[in-house]
């Protein structure tokens, strides 16, 4: 089956001033669309043509002969999660954080402030292109980072609740080289914490 580029769940300018319409348009319409288009061309006529996206990611992660398929599939999966993780007037100050998720975060990290600082430090410290994640792993919350397109599907027992894209194309037009400022804006003003809470398991 051919994969399709999902529509953004908001208008291009909905996340301003924290993420510009120009950034969203290039990121979604060019970068994400490129992953989808290339993935479809790579799997056409192969044994992966009708596979589910998550299965493609898992099956190709350790297969060096299918590294390009993995990169396209994982980035498609990552971005499909990334877009609904944000919303207009998002962030903890505007939305608040649903009780169960807030309790889990405070239990895992000691406080909301410590969670925020750890997430920013982890995301900003990811060398080169990659992602930062809030995951559930065997019932516990963890903050992780991964290089390039690697995501929690690649690791047994990890379930992604939140993903933050720290490839330069996600922030350079708006923040230049100030990645920590971008991540703080993401956590404080963009995240749809209700959506993140809806992904919790157990």
C-alpha positions as CSV (number, residue, x, y, z in Angstrom):
1,X,0.0,0.0,0.0
2,X,1.2,3.5,-0.7
3,X,1.7,5.8,2.3
4,X,0.2,9.3,2.3
5,X,1.4,12.6,3.7
6,X,-1.0,13.3,6.6
7,X,-2.6,16.8,6.7
8,X,-1.4,19.1,9.4
9,X,-4.0,19.3,12.2
10,X,-3.8,23.2,12.2
11,X,-3.1,26.0,9.8
12,X,0.5,26.9,8.9
13,X,0.4,30.1,11.0
14,X,-1.3,28.4,14.0
15,X,1.9,27.9,16.0
16,X,3.3,31.4,15.6
17,X,5.3,33.1,17.0
18,X,7.0,29.9,18.4
19,X,7.1,28.1,15.0
20,X,6.6,30.2,11.9
21,X,4.3,29.4,9.0
22,X,7.4,29.3,6.8
23,X,9.0,26.6,8.9
24,X,5.9,24.5,9.0
25,X,5.3,24.8,5.3
26,X,8.9,23.7,4.4
27,X,9.0,21.1,7.1
28,X,5.7,19.4,6.3
29,X,5.3,20.0,2.6
30,X,8.9,19.5,1.6
31,X,10.8,17.4,4.2
32,X,8.0,15.1,5.4
33,X,6.5,14.8,1.9
34,X,9.9,13.9,0.6
35,X,10.2,11.0,3.1
36,X,6.8,9.7,2.1
37,X,7.4,9.9,-1.6
38,X,10.8,8.3,-1.4
39,X,9.6,5.5,0.9
40,X,6.8,4.6,-1.5
41,X,9.2,4.4,-4.4
42,X,11.7,2.2,-2.4
43,X,9.1,-0.4,-1.3
44,X,7.1,-0.6,-4.5
45,X,7.3,-4.2,-5.8
46,X,9.1,-5.5,-2.7
47,X,8.0,-7.7,0.2
48,X,7.4,-4.5,2.2
49,X,5.0,-3.0,-0.2
50,X,1.9,-3.9,1.8
51,X,3.5,-3.9,5.3
52,X,2.4,-1.6,8.1
53,X,4.7,1.4,8.7
54,X,5.7,0.3,12.2
55,X,6.6,-3.2,10.9
56,X,8.8,-1.6,8.2
57,X,10.6,0.4,10.8
58,X,11.3,-2.5,13.0
59,X,12.2,-4.9,10.2
60,X,14.7,-2.6,8.5
61,X,16.4,-1.0,11.6
62,X,19.2,-3.5,11.7
63,X,19.3,-4.4,8.0
64,X,22.2,-2.4,6.5
65,X,21.0,-3.3,3.0
66,X,17.7,-1.5,3.7
67,X,19.1,1.5,5.5
68,X,17.5,4.0,3.1
69,X,14.1,2.3,3.5
70,X,14.5,2.5,7.3
71,X,15.5,6.2,7.2
72,X,12.4,7.1,5.1
73,X,10.0,4.9,7.1
74,X,11.2,6.0,10.5
75,X,11.1,9.7,9.5
76,X,7.6,9.3,8.2
77,X,6.6,7.7,11.5
78,X,8.4,10.3,13.6
79,X,6.7,13.2,11.8
80,X,3.3,11.6,11.9
81,X,3.7,11.6,15.6
82,X,5.3,15.0,15.8
83,X,2.5,17.1,14.2
84,X,-0.3,16.2,16.6
85,X,2.1,16.6,19.6
86,X,1.6,20.4,19.0
87,X,-1.3,22.7,18.9
88,X,-2.3,26.3,18.9
89,X,-2.2,27.8,22.4
90,X,-0.4,24.7,23.6
91,X,2.1,24.2,26.4
92,X,1.8,23.6,30.1
93,X,1.0,27.2,31.0
94,X,-1.9,27.5,28.6
95,X,-3.3,24.0,28.6
96,X,-2.1,22.6,31.9
97,X,-1.1,18.9,32.0
98,X,-3.7,16.2,32.6
99,X,-3.5,14.8,36.1
100,X,-2.5,11.2,35.4
101,X,0.4,12.4,33.1
102,X,1.5,15.1,35.5
103,X,1.6,12.6,38.4
104,X,3.6,10.2,36.3
105,X,6.0,12.9,35.3
106,X,6.5,14.2,38.9
107,X,6.9,10.6,40.1
108,X,9.6,9.9,37.5
109,X,11.5,13.2,37.6
110,X,10.7,14.7,41.0
111,X,9.0,17.8,39.7
112,X,7.6,19.4,36.5
113,X,10.6,21.8,36.6
114,X,13.1,19.0,36.7
115,X,11.3,17.2,33.9
116,X,11.4,20.3,31.7
117,X,15.0,20.9,32.4
118,X,16.0,17.3,31.7
119,X,14.0,17.3,28.4
120,X,15.6,20.6,27.2
121,X,19.1,19.4,28.2
122,X,18.6,16.1,26.5
123,X,17.1,17.5,23.3
124,X,19.7,20.3,23.0
125,X,22.5,17.9,23.7
126,X,21.7,15.4,20.9
127,X,24.7,15.7,18.7
128,X,23.8,16.5,15.1
129,X,20.4,15.6,13.7
130,X,18.0,13.6,15.8
131,X,15.0,13.5,18.1
132,X,14.2,13.7,21.8
133,X,11.5,11.6,23.3
134,X,9.3,11.1,26.3
135,X,8.7,7.4,26.4
136,X,7.0,4.8,28.6
137,X,9.4,1.9,29.2
138,X,8.1,-1.1,31.2
139,X,5.6,1.3,32.9
140,X,8.1,4.0,33.7
141,X,8.6,7.4,32.1
142,X,12.0,8.1,30.5
143,X,13.5,10.9,28.4
144,X,15.7,9.7,25.6
145,X,17.3,11.0,22.5
146,X,18.1,9.2,19.2
147,X,20.3,10.1,16.2
148,X,18.9,10.8,12.8
149,X,15.6,9.0,12.3
150,X,15.9,6.3,15.0
151,X,12.9,6.2,17.2
152,X,11.4,4.2,20.2
153,X,10.0,1.5,17.9
154,X,13.6,0.3,17.5
155,X,13.9,-0.6,21.2
156,X,12.0,-3.4,22.9
157,X,9.6,-2.1,25.6
158,X,9.6,1.6,24.6
159,X,6.4,3.4,23.7
160,X,6.6,7.0,22.5
161,X,4.4,9.6,24.2
162,X,6.1,12.8,22.9
163,X,8.7,13.4,20.2
164,X,10.6,16.6,19.5
165,X,12.4,17.0,16.2
166,X,15.8,18.5,16.6
167,X,17.0,18.3,13.0
168,X,18.0,21.8,12.0
169,X,15.2,22.1,9.4
170,X,12.7,22.0,12.3
171,X,14.0,25.2,13.9
172,X,16.8,27.0,12.0
173,X,14.6,29.5,10.1
174,X,13.1,30.7,13.5
175,X,15.9,30.1,16.0
176,X,19.1,29.9,13.9
177,X,21.6,27.9,16.1
178,X,19.7,28.4,19.3
179,X,18.4,24.9,19.7
180,X,17.8,25.2,23.5
181,X,15.5,28.2,22.9
182,X,13.5,26.2,20.3
183,X,13.1,23.2,22.7
184,X,12.0,25.5,25.6
185,X,9.4,27.1,23.3
186,X,8.2,23.6,22.2
187,X,7.7,22.4,25.8
188,X,6.3,25.7,27.2
189,X,4.1,26.9,24.3
190,X,3.5,24.2,21.6
191,X,3.0,20.8,23.2
192,X,-0.5,19.4,23.2
193,X,-0.3,17.7,26.6
194,X,-3.8,16.3,26.3
195,X,-2.7,14.4,23.2
196,X,0.5,13.2,25.0
197,X,-1.6,12.0,27.9
198,X,-3.9,10.2,25.5
199,X,-1.0,8.1,24.3
200,X,-0.2,6.7,27.8
201,X,-0.5,2.9,28.2
202,X,-1.7,1.0,31.2
